[in-house]
Amino acid sequence: MRGGLGALPLVLALAGASSFVLLAVAMATDFWYIIDASRLEAAGNGTAALSSHSGLWRTCRLRNKCYPLINPFWHGNANITDSHRQLLYMHGTFVILMPLSLILMIFGGMTGFISILARAYLLLLMTGLLFLFGALVTLTGICVYIAYSAAAFEEAVCLLRSKDVLVEIDIRFGWSLALVWISFVAEVLTGAVFLLAARVVGLKRRCEQAL
């Protein structure tokens, strides 16, 4: 097996583990979206904590406790606008997609381990496609989150009486989202290497049959 696949198993292990760990850390942290209102707070003598950072599940004030986001799957018969309902749907979408990507990576890791040991062409091929599908799920979740953040920003702008306040506020994506992007790249790399391993195994079997 080592003679046939070379360093591919090591690359698969490193890339797959990195993708899983980075996505898990990103989902567990609250620095996806950062609102830095330190200049506005300084102008108001620091009486109100306006700065915050948020993740998939909650929003945290820099000097106060964190509080959970509204449950996107249950909001009762609350009287909410269509734009708010759309935000909840988008929130629920990426909250489902990100854990789903983790689950796919777990299954991919199990099938990948077996396929590497058995040098099974079809299993290697299916594992590669599974990781690529998981990467597509991750990318979709990222796109939905970015669209959700943009829609939430537009909603906040509509609620503000004075748009001049936005000049004093720095809004940006945080390092948690950067980890998701890196995880996505590692996931694509893992899937591509599995497909390469399947090709190597297939070509080796053809050579053996030709002999």
C-alpha positions in Angstrom: 0.0 0.0 0.0 2.7 2.4 0.9 4.5 1.7 -2.3 1.4 2.4 -4.3 0.0 5.5 -2.6 3.3 7.0 -1.3 2.6 10.0 0.9 -1.0 10.4 -0.1 -2.3 8.8 3.2 -0.4 11.3 5.2 -1.7 14.2 3.2 -5.2 12.9 3.5 -4.9 12.6 7.3 -3.5 16.1 7.7 -5.9 17.8 5.4 -9.0 15.9 6.6 -8.1 16.5 10.3 -7.3 20.1 9.7 -10.6 20.7 7.9 -12.6 19.1 10.6 -10.8 20.8 13.5 -10.9 24.3 11.9 -14.7 24.0 11.2 -15.4 22.7 14.6 -13.4 25.6 16.3 -15.1 28.1 14.0 -18.6 26.9 14.9 -17.8 27.0 18.6 -16.4 30.5 18.6 -18.2 33.9 18.4 -16.1 35.9 16.1 -17.9 35.5 12.8 -19.2 39.0 12.7 -17.6 41.9 14.6 -19.1 45.3 15.3 -16.5 47.8 16.7 -18.2 50.9 18.0 -15.3 52.0 20.2 -15.2 55.5 18.6 -18.9 55.9 19.2 -18.5 54.7 22.8 -15.6 57.1 23.4 -17.7 60.0 22.2 -20.5 59.0 24.6 -18.0 58.7 27.5 -18.3 54.9 27.5 -21.7 54.9 29.1 -23.0 52.2 26.7 -21.4 49.0 25.4 -22.3 49.1 21.7 -19.5 46.9 20.4 -20.2 43.2 19.9 -19.1 40.0 18.2 -21.3 37.2 17.2 -21.2 33.6 16.1 -23.7 31.1 14.8 -25.5 30.7 18.1 -25.1 33.9 20.1 -24.0 37.5 20.3 -21.6 38.8 22.8 -21.1 42.4 24.1 -17.5 43.2 24.7 -18.1 44.2 28.3 -21.3 42.2 29.0 -22.5 38.6 28.9 -23.4 36.8 25.7 -27.0 36.0 24.8 -28.4 33.5 22.4 -29.7 34.5 19.0 -33.4 34.0 18.2 -34.2 30.4 17.6 -34.7 30.3 13.8 -36.8 27.1 13.9 -39.4 28.3 16.5 -40.6 31.8 17.0 -44.2 31.0 17.8 -46.8 33.3 16.3 -44.7 36.3 16.9 -45.7 39.4 15.0 -42.6 39.8 12.8 -42.1 41.5 9.5 -41.4 39.6 6.2 -37.8 40.9 6.3 -37.3 39.5 9.8 -38.8 36.2 8.8 -36.4 36.0 5.8 -33.5 36.6 8.2 -34.7 33.8 10.4 -34.9 31.5 7.4 -31.4 32.4 6.3 -30.1 31.9 9.9 -31.7 28.5 10.1 -30.2 27.5 6.7 -26.5 28.1 7.6 -27.1 26.7 11.2 -28.1 23.4 9.5 -25.4 23.5 6.7 -22.4 23.9 8.9 -23.1 21.0 11.3 -24.1 18.9 8.3 -20.6 19.5 6.8 -19.0 18.3 10.0 -21.2 15.1 9.9 -20.2 14.5 6.3 -16.5 14.8 7.3 -17.0 12.3 10.1 -18.5 9.8 7.7 -15.8 10.6 5.1 -13.1 10.0 7.6 -14.4 6.6 8.5 -14.9 5.5 4.9 -11.6 7.0 4.0 -9.7 5.1 6.7 -11.2 1.8 5.5 -10.6 2.6 1.9 -7.0 3.5 2.4 -6.4 0.2 4.3 -8.2 -1.9 1.8 -7.0 0.1 -1.2 -10.6 -0.2 -2.5 -11.0 1.9 -5.7 -14.8 2.5 -5.5 -14.6 3.3 -1.8 -11.8 5.8 -2.4 -13.8 7.3 -5.2 -17.0 7.6 -3.1 -15.0 9.1 -0.2 -13.5 11.7 -2.5 -16.9 12.7 -3.9 -18.3 12.8 -0.3 -15.6 15.2 0.8 -16.2 17.4 -2.3 -19.9 17.4 -1.6 -19.2 18.4 2.0 -17.0 21.2 0.7 -20.0 22.3 -1.4 -22.2 22.3 1.7 -19.6 24.4 3.5 -19.3 26.9 0.7 -23.1 27.2 0.5 -23.2 27.8 4.2 -20.6 30.5 3.9 -22.5 32.2 1.1 -25.7 32.1 3.0 -24.1 33.6 6.1 -22.5 36.4 4.1 -25.9 37.1 2.5 -27.5 36.9 5.9 -25.0 39.4 7.3 -25.6 41.8 4.5 -29.4 41.6 4.9 -29.1 42.1 8.6 -27.0 45.2 8.0 -29.5 46.6 5.6 -32.2 46.0 8.1 -30.2 47.8 10.8 -29.6 50.7 8.5 -33.4 51.0 7.9 -34.0 51.1 11.6 -31.5 53.8 12.3 -32.8 57.3 12.2 -29.4 58.8 11.4 -27.1 57.0 9.0 -24.2 59.2 10.0 -23.7 56.9 13.0 -22.4 54.2 10.7 -19.3 56.3 10.0 -18.2 55.8 13.6 -18.8 52.0 13.5 -16.4 49.5 12.1 -18.2 46.3 10.9 -16.2 43.4 9.6 -16.1 39.6 9.4 -14.0 38.0 12.1 -11.4 35.3 12.3 -14.0 32.5 12.9 -15.2 33.0 9.3 -11.6 32.9 8.1 -11.2 29.5 9.8 -14.3 28.3 7.8 -12.7 29.4 4.6 -9.5 27.6 5.4 -11.5 24.5 6.4 -13.3 24.7 3.0 -10.0 24.7 1.1 -8.7 21.8 3.2 -11.9 19.9 2.6 -11.6 20.4 -1.2 -7.9 19.3 -1.0 -8.9 16.2 0.9 -11.6 15.3 -1.7 -9.2 15.9 -4.6 -6.4 13.7 -3.0 -8.9 10.9 -2.4 -9.8 11.0 -6.1 -6.1 11.0 -6.9 -5.6 8.0 -4.6 -8.5 6.2 -6.4 -6.9 6.9 -9.7 -3.5 5.6 -8.5 -5.1 2.4 -7.1 -7.1 1.9 -10.4 -4.0 2.3 -12.6 -2.0 -0.1 -10.4 -4.7 -2.7 -10.7 -4.8 -2.3 -14.4 -1.1 -2.8 -14.6 -1.3 -5.9 -12.4 -4.0 -7.3 -14.6 -2.0 -6.6 -17.7 0.9 -8.6 -16.3 
